[in-house]
Amino acid sequence: MKYYIIAGEASGDLHGSLLMQQLQEVDSEAQFRFWGGDLMQAQGGTLVKHYKDLAFMGFVEVLGNLRTIFKNIKLCKQDIESYSPDVIIYIDYPGFNFRIMKWARSNGYKNHYYISPQIWAWKEGRIKAIKRDVDEMYVILPFEKDFYEQKHQFPVHFVGHPLIDAIQQRDQVDHVKFLKKHKLDDRPLIALLPGSRKQEIKSMLKVMLSLATDYPDYQFVIAGAPGQDLEFYDQFTQSSDVQVVMNETYDLLSLAHAALVTSGTATLETALFKVPQVVCYKGSTISYHIAKRIIKLDYISLVNLIMDAPVVTELIQKDFNKKSLSKELDLILDATHRNKIFAEYYDLEKKLGGAGASEQTAGLIYKSLM
């Protein structure tokens, strides 16, 4: 079969690569053409466009890059026509994917959506487009099945969360070698995960790094985003001894004592590694106030959304400052509070349904095409 996959972010690249791996297990003649990143490229096939050239953060930033976005949409349609796939698989990234999806439906292509766009958070009206244009939907959060089937009468497949697969498949890291490789000492590690896009990294790291000298018994380590170059982080680390670890976020999390994490998929990854965390978010003022009026959720982190409870502290916009961050970091370094977090993390993993999401999704996709 010929598969055309569209992922527009680092998390989509990870999920796409795991899905491609499993599709090759069930389909020995699988061919891939895709929009994604390095992880998907490692599985074979042809990379059309890297996600680092696609990621625009916030309402204002999107408006400023509309010309590029429409140019990419045109390229994608032309590329699909040239490739003539048996199925198009969309991985989240709704702003782009919904435009392609509508066009693809009108041109007779099969549309499968893996990892639902978060229409339960905002733009719930998009359910009309999903019902009209999507042949099969695969959801990864337990509450999404009820949202689609009970509230909107649209059948979906709950396959579990692929991050569990990604974490279970990784090789165990050698603690001593990791520390030596990255010129780290024996102090406990505090991982900084400032996001994947330049805009958010710049917003988040300044505050995160302001704590480094206040905690001499710990060493702060930045998890470099896969779509960025090491040199990009020089502007943040020149005046400190904080190290940057590139493309080894999972190894870093497996050894971390605590973490400061920008809201997004990384909050769930950190929880699955059982690392106490403080969730942080700060966007442009205009983008934040627009989002606040549109998005109707009690929480912004996946951990709290899945558990429907404040398992991890969220510092948003003005609350994301040095004083508040230091207070919350002290709390997650406290042994009693850490034990409470660990117990809730184990409950979280149970709710996600266990391993096998990528394998199950690949099997369902291939079976539907036979």
C-alpha positions in Angstrom: 0.0 0.0 0.0 1.0 3.6 -0.5 0.6 5.8 2.6 0.7 9.6 2.6 1.2 10.9 6.2 1.0 14.5 7.3 2.5 15.5 10.7 3.4 19.1 11.4 5.0 19.1 14.9 7.7 17.2 16.8 5.1 15.1 18.7 3.5 14.2 15.4 6.9 13.1 14.0 7.3 10.7 17.0 3.8 9.2 16.6 4.2 9.0 12.9 7.5 7.2 13.1 6.0 4.6 15.5 3.0 4.1 13.2 5.2 3.7 10.2 7.2 1.1 12.0 4.1 -0.9 12.7 2.6 -0.4 9.2 5.7 -2.1 7.8 5.1 -5.0 10.2 1.6 -5.6 8.8 2.3 -4.5 5.2 5.5 -5.8 3.7 5.0 -3.6 0.7 4.3 -0.4 2.5 5.5 2.8 0.8 5.6 6.2 2.5 5.6 9.8 1.5 5.2 12.2 4.3 5.4 15.6 6.0 7.2 15.1 9.3 10.7 15.0 10.7 13.9 13.1 11.4 12.2 10.2 13.2 9.8 9.5 10.4 12.6 9.8 7.9 14.5 7.1 9.8 11.7 4.7 9.0 12.2 5.1 5.2 10.2 6.7 2.4 10.3 10.3 1.2 10.2 13.4 3.4 8.4 16.2 1.5 8.6 18.9 4.1 10.1 19.1 7.6 7.9 20.1 10.5 10.4 22.8 11.6 9.4 24.7 8.4 5.7 24.4 9.3 5.4 25.3 13.0 3.9 28.7 13.7 2.8 29.4 17.3 -0.2 31.5 18.2 -2.9 33.5 16.4 -0.7 36.5 15.6 2.2 34.4 14.3 -0.1 32.4 12.0 -1.5 35.6 10.5 2.0 36.8 9.8 2.9 33.6 7.9 -0.3 33.1 5.9 1.4 33.4 2.6 3.8 30.5 3.5 1.0 28.4 4.9 -1.1 28.7 1.7 2.0 27.9 -0.4 2.5 24.7 1.6 -1.1 23.7 1.2 -0.9 24.1 -2.6 2.4 22.0 -2.6 0.8 19.3 -0.5 -2.2 18.9 -2.8 0.0 18.7 -5.9 2.2 16.2 -4.2 -0.7 14.0 -3.2 -2.0 14.0 -6.7 1.4 13.0 -8.1 1.8 10.2 -5.5 -1.7 8.9 -5.7 -1.8 7.2 -2.3 -4.1 4.4 -1.1 -4.8 6.4 2.1 -3.9 9.8 3.6 -3.1 9.7 7.4 -3.4 12.9 9.2 -1.7 13.3 12.6 -3.2 16.1 14.7 -2.1 19.5 13.1 -5.7 20.5 12.3 -5.2 24.0 10.8 -3.3 22.5 7.9 -4.8 19.1 7.8 -8.4 20.1 7.7 -7.8 22.0 4.5 -6.1 19.1 2.9 -8.8 16.7 4.2 -11.7 18.6 2.6 -9.9 18.7 -0.7 -8.9 15.0 -0.5 -12.5 13.9 0.2 -13.8 15.8 -2.9 -11.1 14.1 -5.0 -11.9 10.6 -3.8 -9.0 9.9 -1.4 -9.4 7.9 1.8 -8.9 10.0 4.9 -7.8 8.5 8.2 -7.2 10.7 11.2 -4.7 9.5 13.8 -4.6 11.5 17.1 -7.7 13.6 17.1 -7.4 17.4 16.9 -8.5 18.8 20.3 -11.9 20.0 19.2 -13.1 19.2 22.7 -11.0 22.2 23.8 -12.0 24.7 21.1 -13.5 24.9 17.7 -16.0 22.1 18.5 -17.8 23.1 15.3 -15.1 21.2 13.4 -17.0 18.0 14.1 -19.0 18.8 11.0 -15.9 18.6 8.8 -14.8 15.4 10.6 -18.1 13.7 10.0 -18.1 14.8 6.4 -14.5 14.1 5.5 -13.0 11.5 7.8 -13.3 7.8 7.0 -11.7 6.5 10.2 -10.7 8.3 13.4 -8.2 6.9 16.0 -8.2 8.6 19.4 -5.5 8.3 22.1 -7.2 9.9 25.1 -9.8 8.0 27.1 -12.4 10.8 27.3 -12.3 11.4 23.5 -14.2 8.2 22.7 -17.2 9.4 24.8 -16.9 12.9 23.4 -17.2 11.7 19.8 -19.6 8.8 20.2 -22.0 10.0 22.9 -22.0 13.7 22.3 -21.6 13.7 18.5 -22.6 10.2 17.4 -19.4 9.7 15.4 -17.8 6.3 15.9 -14.1 6.3 16.7 -11.3 3.8 17.7 -9.7 4.3 21.1 -6.3 2.8 20.7 -4.4 4.0 23.8 -1.5 6.5 23.9 1.5 5.9 21.6 3.9 7.6 24.1 3.7 4.4 26.2 5.0 2.5 23.2 7.8 5.1 22.6 8.9 4.9 26.2 8.8 1.2 26.5 10.8 0.6 23.3 13.7 2.9 24.2 17.0 1.5 25.4 18.0 1.9 29.0 20.4 4.8 29.4 23.8 4.3 31.1 23.7 6.9 33.9 27.5 7.3 34.2 28.1 7.5 30.5 25.3 10.1 30.1 26.8 12.3 32.8 30.3 12.1 31.3 29.1 12.7 27.8 27.4 15.9 28.7 30.0 17.1 31.2 27.6 16.8 34.1 28.4 16.0 37.7 26.7 13.8 40.3 24.1 16.4 41.5 20.4 15.6 40.9 19.2 16.8 37.5 16.5 19.3 36.9 15.3 19.0 33.3 14.2 22.1 31.5 11.8 21.4 28.6 11.1 24.8 27.1 9.2 23.7 24.0 10.1 23.0 20.3 9.5 26.3 18.6 11.9 29.3 18.7 9.2 31.7 19.9 8.2 29.6 22.9 11.8 28.6 23.8 12.7 32.3 24.0 9.7 33.0 26.1 10.2 30.1 28.5 13.9 29.7 29.0 14.7 33.1 30.5 12.5 32.5 33.5 13.4 28.8 33.9 17.2 29.6 33.8 16.8 32.4 36.3 16.5 29.7 39.0 19.7 27.9 38.2 22.0 29.8 40.6 19.5 29.6 43.4 19.7 25.8 43.6 23.4 24.9 43.9 22.7 21.4 45.1 21.0 20.6 41.7 22.1 21.0 38.1 19.8 22.4 35.4 19.9 20.7 32.0 18.1 22.0 28.9 16.4 19.4 26.6 17.2 20.7 23.1 14.3 20.4 20.7 14.9 18.1 17.7 14.0 20.8 15.2 16.6 23.3 16.5 20.3 23.6 16.2 22.6 23.5 19.3 23.9 26.9 18.4 20.4 28.4 18.9 20.7 27.7 22.6 24.1 29.6 23.0 22.2 32.9 23.6 20.7 31.4 26.7 23.7 29.5 28.2 26.7 31.7 27.5 26.5 33.3 31.0 25.9 30.1 32.9 27.2 26.5 33.2 23.9 25.0 32.2 24.3 22.2 29.6 22.1 21.5 26.6 21.3 17.9 25.7 20.2 17.5 22.0 17.9 14.7 20.8 18.1 12.8 24.1 15.1 14.1 25.9 13.9 10.7 27.0 17.4 9.8 28.4 17.4 13.0 30.3 13.9 12.5 31.7 14.8 8.9 32.7 17.5 10.4 35.0 15.8 13.6 36.0 14.8 14.4 39.6 12.4 17.1 38.6 11.4 19.1 35.5 10.1 22.5 34.4 8.0 21.8 31.3 6.3 24.0 28.7 2.7 22.9 28.2 2.2 20.4 25.5 2.9 16.7 24.8 6.0 17.0 27.0 3.9 17.2 30.1 2.5 13.8 29.5 6.0 12.4 28.5 7.4 13.7 31.8 4.6 12.1 33.8 5.1 8.8 32.1 8.7 8.9 33.2 7.5 9.5 36.7 9.2 12.9 37.0 7.6 15.5 39.3 7.0 18.6 37.2 5.8 22.2 37.1 3.9 23.0 33.9 4.6 26.4 32.4 3.1 28.5 29.6 3.6 32.0 28.3 2.5 33.3 24.9 2.2 36.7 23.3 -0.3 38.9 25.1 -2.7 39.1 22.2 -2.6 35.4 21.4 -3.1 34.5 25.1 -6.2 36.7 25.5 -7.7 35.4 22.2 -7.1 31.8 23.4 -8.5 32.5 26.8 -11.8 33.7 25.3 -12.1 30.7 22.9 -10.7 27.7 24.9 -13.0 26.5 27.6 -11.0 24.1 29.7 -10.1 23.9 33.4 -6.5 22.8 32.7 -3.9 23.2 29.9 -1.7 20.2 30.6 -2.5 16.8 29.3 -1.8 15.3 32.7 -4.5 17.3 34.4 -7.0 17.0 31.5 -6.8 13.2 31.5 -7.1 13.0 35.3 -9.6 15.8 35.5 -7.7 17.0 38.6 -4.8 19.4 39.4 -2.2 16.6 39.6 0.6 19.0 38.4 0.8 22.8 39.0 0.2 25.0 36.0 1.8 28.5 35.9 0.2 30.4 33.1 1.1 33.8 31.6 1.6 36.3 34.5 1.8 33.5 37.1 4.9 32.1 35.2 7.5 34.2 37.0 10.6 33.5 39.0 9.0 33.8 42.4 6.1 31.4 41.6 8.3 29.0 39.8 10.7 28.8 42.7 7.9 28.1 45.1 6.5 25.3 43.0 9.9 23.8 42.4 10.5 23.7 46.1 7.3 21.8 46.5 8.1 19.1 43.9 11.5 18.6 45.5 9.8 17.8 48.8 9.7 14.1 49.5 6.1 13.9 50.8 4.7 15.9 47.9 6.7 13.8 45.4 5.2 10.5 46.7 1.7 11.9 46.2 2.6 12.8 42.6 4.0 9.4 41.9 0.8 7.7 43.0 -1.3 9.9 40.7 1.1 9.3 37.8 0.5 5.5 38.1 -3.2 6.1 38.0 -2.7 8.2 34.9 -0.9 5.5 33.1 -3.7 3.0 33.9 -6.2 5.4 32.4 -4.3 5.6 29.1 -4.9 2.0 28.4 -1.5 0.4 28.3 0.9 -0.3 25.4 0.1 -1.2 21.8 -1.4 2.0 20.4 0.8 2.1 17.3 0.4 -1.6 16.6 -3.4 -1.5 17.0 -3.8 1.6 14.8 -1.6 0.1 12.0 -3.6 -3.1 12.0 -6.9 -1.2 11.8 -5.7 1.0 8.9 -4.3 -1.9 6.9 -7.4 -4.0 7.5 -9.7 -1.2 6.3 -7.8 -0.9 3.0 -7.9 -4.6 2.2 
